[in-house]
Amino acid sequence: MILILNFDFNNHLFVVSSSTTLSITTDKEALNSLKSQLSNNETSSSHPLSSWSHNSSPCNWTGVLCDKHNQRVTGLDLSGFGLSGNLSPYIGNMSSLQSLQLQDNQITGFIPNQITKLYSLRVLNMSSNRFEGVLPSNLTNLNELQVLDLSSNKIVSRIPEDISSLKKLQTLKLGRNSLYGTIPATLGNISSLKNISFGTNFLRGWIPIDLGRLHNLIELDLTLNNLTGTVPSVVYNLSSLVNLALAANSFWGEIPYDVGHKLPKLLVFNFCFNKFTGRIPGSLHNLTNIRVIRMAYNRLEGTVPPGNSFNGSIPSSIGRLSGLKLLNLSRNSISGEVPKELGQLEELQELYLDGNKISGSIPYSLGNSSNSVWTAKATGITKISHLLIT
């Protein structure tokens, strides 16, 4: 038997068995070590891992999945169990683990580097916890990884340049941490990427033009960072995009007029709180299924035009956006009247047009109230909760 001696972050000695000795027994030992360092913060008197008994097979334990022969643990799902404490470095002994889901708990401390020994791991989700410190070194050892979600923690780190070694990665969510530095251009080498979510961090610099090679990208969320520059034109060519959220940065330049044609699948278009200039793209009326449009607090001018012309008003064609739930065009220089066709948007819940040069009366279909926040009571919109036009 071969033993490898390691030390944890508190310089405590622990043992990691060599790959030749790992079995369901060592998986069980690792799980028991995990349980010993976790407690339940909920009011329930019973521990959520109370089924983890020394006298039973771990394949019968809550949250544990084994292979079909019950010889190794392949999945561990403890999401939403209300667990607190630290993650045991013995997790690195579970070498057949393919899915590790610990999201929605209150686990603290560092992410142990031993987690990078889980070479079969495909899903790693530890979002919505209180992990701190840097991203684990050698994270790129996880060559089978498809989902990496560490969002909503307290991680203070750069995004490693060699993350492009994760060739099978589809989902990369690191939002709501304290990441700093720039977005690695090497991300453009991971052709399988579908979701990039880096919102609410301290990232700086420009959007790498290399992201234009990600032709399977569905989500690009970079909101609330310190990014600047113009949005690379290649980003507007990613026709697979469903969610494009760049709000609360310092991006500038013009939004392409034909963005609604180039990105026909968009459901979320969030560009508010930047420094964009020029006219609001008229092709947005092409996006009949869009749910959210946010362009407030920019330096946009003119009107929302129908088709390819400018006529000085919000077009009646906006009534075609049948799935729209939120429309925020406030704090720009939009002129003209509010079209009655807005009343056709039965899914619309919030409409913000304040801080513009809009004139005329409030359409009957948007309700009548003397307040600046409106609730529609008339025909047409039935689900609207906020309407700010002042």
C-alpha atoms as one frame of an Amber mdcrd trajectory, in Angstrom:
protein
   0.000   0.000   0.000   1.327   3.434  -0.957   0.467   6.515   1.104   0.917
  10.135   0.081   1.282  12.592   2.965  -0.118  16.110   2.569  -0.857  19.086
   4.754  -4.050  21.139   4.783  -4.266  24.909   5.094  -3.814  24.695   8.862
  -0.686  22.548   8.481  -2.526  19.474   9.764  -1.259  16.204   8.346  -3.656
  14.077   6.384  -3.265  11.026   4.193  -4.247  10.651   0.569  -4.139   7.108
  -0.690  -2.567   6.329  -4.022  -4.833   5.572  -6.961  -4.005   1.850  -6.652
  -5.765   1.621  -3.273  -8.808   3.812  -3.860 -12.123   1.972  -3.568 -15.627
   2.274  -2.160 -13.964   1.998   1.247 -11.804   5.066   0.735 -14.819   6.864
  -0.740 -16.697   6.087   2.470 -13.820   7.354   4.591 -13.685  10.556   2.574
 -17.439  11.092   2.980 -17.214  10.546   6.731 -14.401  13.096   6.894 -16.580
  15.467   4.911 -19.482  14.944   7.320 -17.277  15.522  10.363 -16.394  19.026
   9.181 -19.908  20.066   8.205 -22.822  20.994  10.426 -26.415  21.940   9.829
 -27.519  25.502  10.504 -31.183  24.787  10.003 -33.674  24.536  12.870 -34.228
  20.844  12.199 -32.946  18.668  15.024 -31.673  15.959  12.690 -28.486  16.311
  10.677 -29.243  16.191   6.921 -26.476  13.605   6.623 -27.827  11.402   9.399
 -28.207   8.506   6.937 -24.416   8.454   6.546 -23.848   5.548   8.910 -20.650
   3.540   9.378 -22.771   0.409   9.229 -24.238   0.950   5.764 -23.002   1.320
   2.219 -22.423   4.933   1.106 -24.423   4.053  -2.000 -27.515   4.204   0.238
 -26.647   7.575   1.753 -28.535  10.794   1.098 -27.044  12.762  -1.782 -24.643
   9.985  -2.833 -24.683   8.309  -6.248 -22.632   5.206  -7.084 -21.822   3.386
 -10.304 -24.048   0.510 -11.371 -21.868  -2.019  -9.548 -21.766   0.032  -6.322
 -17.983  -0.078  -6.419 -17.265   3.675  -6.486 -19.034   6.939  -5.675 -19.628
   8.895  -8.883 -21.893  11.731  -7.704 -22.382  13.860  -4.613 -25.272  16.341
  -4.412 -25.627  18.198  -1.113 -27.133  21.338  -2.608 -29.414  23.368  -0.354
 -28.765  21.277   2.758 -28.008  24.305   4.951 -24.495  23.038   5.654 -21.724
  25.118   7.196 -18.102  24.381   8.036 -15.114  23.569   5.818 -14.679  21.257
   2.863 -12.449  18.343   3.825  -9.312  17.846   1.681 -10.141  14.117   1.750
 -12.550  14.962  -1.070  -9.523  14.386  -3.296  -9.690  10.640  -2.554 -12.984
  10.243  -4.410 -11.234   9.761  -7.736 -14.286   8.415  -9.610 -16.434  11.420
  -8.764 -18.062  12.865 -11.872 -20.429  15.375 -10.285 -19.890  17.466  -7.135
 -22.766  19.801  -6.268 -22.517  21.753  -3.021 -24.365  24.911  -4.049 -26.696
  26.888  -1.800 -25.020  26.165   1.521 -22.855  28.209   3.881 -19.563  26.363
   3.526 -16.550  28.528   4.377 -12.762  28.472   4.075 -10.541  27.735   1.115
 -11.401  25.389  -1.718  -8.895  22.565  -1.107  -6.384  22.031  -3.882  -7.007
  18.297  -3.560 -10.205  18.870  -5.518  -8.024  19.105  -8.632  -7.231  15.379
  -8.197 -10.775  14.511  -9.279  -9.791  13.831 -12.865 -13.182  12.351 -13.810
 -15.141  15.403 -12.643 -17.609  16.788 -15.168 -19.750  19.048 -12.976 -18.352
  21.222 -10.180 -20.951  23.517  -8.654 -20.115  25.191  -5.358 -22.004  28.422
  -5.977 -23.759  30.420  -3.247 -21.447  29.528  -0.389 -18.763  31.454   1.488
 -15.606  30.030  -0.025 -12.704  32.448   0.026  -9.104  32.728  -1.156  -7.873
  32.120  -4.680  -9.066  29.694  -7.307  -7.431  26.292  -6.753  -4.089  25.857
  -8.444  -3.980  23.148 -11.117  -7.675  23.625 -11.777  -6.844  22.835 -15.381
  -6.112  19.231 -14.360  -9.865  18.643 -14.575  -9.840  17.817 -18.275 -13.334
  16.300 -18.271 -14.973  19.346 -16.676 -18.073  20.626 -18.465 -19.636  22.832
 -15.778 -17.684  25.097 -13.401 -19.891  27.267 -11.203 -18.233  29.055  -8.291
 -20.463  32.130  -8.391 -21.633  33.969  -5.256 -18.665  33.284  -3.008 -15.807
  35.374  -1.627 -13.074  34.293  -4.006 -10.322  36.851  -4.588  -8.352  35.783
  -7.626  -7.453  36.270 -11.246  -8.987  34.102 -13.938  -6.071  31.856 -14.948
  -4.813  32.164 -18.513  -4.449  28.393 -18.798  -8.161  27.883 -18.213  -8.272
  27.228 -21.953  -6.922  23.743 -21.135 -10.474  22.821 -20.127 -11.437  21.922
 -23.679 -14.791  20.381 -22.754 -16.021  23.280 -20.639 -19.535  24.466 -21.509
 -20.528  26.568 -18.490 -18.178  28.971 -16.684 -19.860  30.965 -13.938 -17.651
  33.019 -11.618 -19.951  35.971 -10.970 -20.454  37.743  -7.637 -16.972  37.217
  -6.269 -13.963  39.538  -6.101 -12.181  38.550  -9.295  -9.711  41.073 -10.643
  -7.415  41.449 -13.625  -8.474  41.026 -17.231 -10.633  38.525 -19.101  -8.232
  35.949 -20.585  -8.179  36.026 -24.356  -7.513  32.288 -24.187 -11.208  31.725
 -23.400 -11.719  32.035 -27.129  -9.984  28.670 -27.514 -12.729  26.783 -25.640
 -15.066  26.251 -28.567 -17.549  24.286 -26.424 -18.367  27.274 -24.162 -22.063
  28.129 -23.967 -22.272  30.223 -20.798 -19.843  32.871 -19.532 -20.989  34.696
 -16.400 -18.461  37.030 -14.759 -20.880  39.679 -13.456 -20.308  41.634 -10.222
 -16.539  41.438  -9.924 -13.627  43.840 -10.388 -12.490  42.818 -13.855 -10.880
  45.527 -15.965  -9.704  46.023 -19.536 -11.511  45.289 -22.797 -13.623  42.401
 -24.015 -11.157  40.144 -25.858 -11.857  39.977 -29.559 -11.081  36.253 -29.252
 -14.539  35.667 -27.718 -15.865  36.093 -31.236 -14.760  32.518 -31.923 -17.268
  31.104 -29.426 -20.002  30.274 -31.913 -21.954  28.169 -29.379 -22.162  30.957
 -26.797 -25.648  31.445 -25.340 -24.880  33.740 -22.399 -22.330  36.519 -21.965
 -22.836  38.312 -18.645 -20.185  40.885 -17.745 -22.372  43.269 -15.732 -20.995
  45.340 -12.850 -17.267  45.284 -13.531 -14.671  47.894 -14.457 -14.516  47.002
 -18.133 -14.074  49.630 -20.812 -13.591  50.138 -24.541 -15.873  49.320 -27.421
 -17.713  46.024 -27.753 -15.870  44.018 -30.438 -17.953  43.760 -33.588 -17.447
  39.982 -33.564 -19.561  39.762 -30.392 -22.543  41.049 -32.356 -21.983  38.209
 -34.820 -22.538  35.478 -32.202 -25.989  34.573 -33.485 -26.470  31.920 -30.782
 -26.575  34.540 -27.981 -29.706  34.537 -25.820 -28.456  36.685 -22.932 -26.129
  39.619 -23.626 -25.609  41.638 -20.449 -22.900  44.307 -20.331 -24.531  46.750
 -17.907 -22.697  48.916 -15.373 -19.282  49.169 -16.986 -17.668  51.933 -19.035
 -18.270  50.638 -22.534 -18.609  53.241 -25.251 -19.241  53.497 -28.967 -22.369
  52.847 -30.998 -24.632  49.830 -30.809 -24.939  48.356 -34.330 -28.200  49.316
 -35.949 -28.784  45.758 -37.163 -28.137  44.066 -33.785 -31.699  42.725 -33.799
 -31.007  40.903 -37.058 -27.553  39.633 -36.122 -28.697  38.308 -32.731 -32.141
  36.886 -33.529 -32.353  34.663 -30.422 -31.880  37.393 -27.816 -34.157  37.273
 -24.783 -32.108  39.633 -22.592 -30.389  42.768 -23.920 -28.911  44.700 -20.982
 -26.637  47.640 -21.891 -27.669  50.176 -19.229 -25.254  52.319 -17.206 -22.508
  52.659 -19.801 -21.370  55.364 -22.216 -22.926  54.161 -25.459 -23.704  56.867
 -28.008 -25.603  57.113 -31.265 -29.143  56.020 -32.004 -31.098  53.200 -30.413
 -31.050  50.264 -32.868 -34.282  50.121 -34.831 -33.821  46.421 -35.561 -34.744
  45.565 -31.966 -38.354  45.333 -33.133 -37.273  42.184 -34.979 -36.842  40.389
 -31.633 -40.435  39.360 -31.084 -39.611  36.976 -28.228 -37.321  39.293 -26.245
 -38.021  39.538 -22.504 -35.774  42.348 -21.251 -34.400  45.468 -22.940 -32.296
  47.761 -20.745 -30.505  50.746 -22.272 -30.999  53.366 -19.558 -28.258  55.765
 -18.457 -26.261  55.961 -21.654 -25.725  58.769 -24.139 -28.125  57.520 -26.760
 -29.954  60.037 -28.890 -32.944  60.298 -31.168 -35.863  57.909 -31.261 -36.698
  54.267 -31.326 -37.318  53.921 -35.072 -39.483  51.400 -36.924 -37.668  49.334
 -39.480 -34.786  51.256 -40.977 -36.057  54.830 -40.772 -36.161  57.593 -38.153
 -39.539  59.232 -37.699 -39.213  60.961 -34.326 -41.284  58.627 -32.171 -41.363
  55.219 -30.541 -42.696  53.038 -33.359 -45.991  51.219 -33.308 -44.013  48.136
 -34.333 -42.867  47.824 -30.730 -46.187  46.113 -30.169 -44.759  43.087 -31.966
 -42.467  42.258 -29.033 -45.100  40.001 -27.561 -42.855  38.349 -24.977 -41.344
  41.563 -23.572 -41.444  41.769 -19.764 -39.205  44.764 -19.088 -38.422  47.804
 -21.239 -36.036  50.385 -19.796 -35.078  53.285 -22.061 -34.783  55.925 -19.340
 -32.193  58.709 -19.177 -31.554  59.066 -22.882 -32.754  61.631 -25.428 -35.778
  59.841 -26.869 -38.548  62.072 -28.231 -42.082  61.681 -29.516 -45.206  60.133
 -27.988 -45.814  56.861 -26.181 -47.531  54.628 -28.776 -50.832  52.993 -27.860
 -49.450  49.713 -29.250 -47.513  49.282 -25.994 -50.841  48.103 -24.628 -50.544
  45.003 -26.791 -47.589  43.760 -24.739 -49.532  41.509 -22.419 -46.405  40.141
 -20.710 -44.936  43.586 -19.960 -44.343  44.065 -16.241 -42.063  47.112 -16.079
 -41.699  50.101 -18.410 -39.238  52.931 -17.765 -39.099  55.924 -20.103 -38.164
  58.657 -17.620 -35.506  61.254 -18.339 -36.341  61.634 -22.040 -38.185  64.195
 -24.189 -41.406  62.263 -24.551 -44.543  64.360 -25.076 -48.271  63.850 -25.426
 -50.743  61.957 -23.283 -50.491  58.585 -21.565 -52.175  55.888 -23.696 -55.396
  54.582 -22.161 -54.067  51.027 -22.423 -51.372  51.829 -19.850 -53.924  52.789
 -17.212 -54.634  56.163 -15.614 -53.115  57.378 -12.371 -51.836  60.691 -11.060
 -48.683  59.061  -9.726 -45.369  58.738 -11.548 -45.494  54.983 -10.895 -48.420
  53.545 -12.805 -50.509  50.402 -12.484 -52.513  49.484 -15.569 -56.175  48.863
 -14.792 -57.591  49.262 -18.265 -57.618  46.990 -21.277 -54.445  45.535 -22.731
 -51.674  45.222 -20.176 -52.820  43.232 -17.166 -49.530  42.265 -15.514 -47.676
  45.587 -15.469 -46.335  46.565 -12.052 -44.268  49.683 -12.718 -44.565  52.365
 -15.368 -42.284  55.364 -14.980 -42.684  58.035 -17.648 -41.783  61.298 -15.896
